[in-house]
């Protein structure tokens, strides 16, 4: 279930500031305040989806396509295309999802560890 008072919803409403990378009518991308890599960005949907499962089950094909195209756009803005990057989407408590709002982590800018994959 979606919680309209989660931190990302508050960022979308302008109640909490963020270091914005990109924004359009469907998504907002910004730098993570607790980075796990040299470059660590978050891409969040402006729709009220709690996680990846909720998004896939309740959004339109266009919303899904637009979200993933926005991720690629942010990757290009960050200059990560050539050397590579990781996209992480945690879903639910057992995955470590901390904010119940659909978001993708983009990690890059350095060689990333693979020991937890």
Beta strands, then each sheet from edge to edge (+ up, - down):
strand 1: 20-23
strand 2: 27-31
strand 3: 39-45
strand 4: 85-88
strand 5: 103-108
sheet 1: 1+ 2- 3+ 5- 4+
end
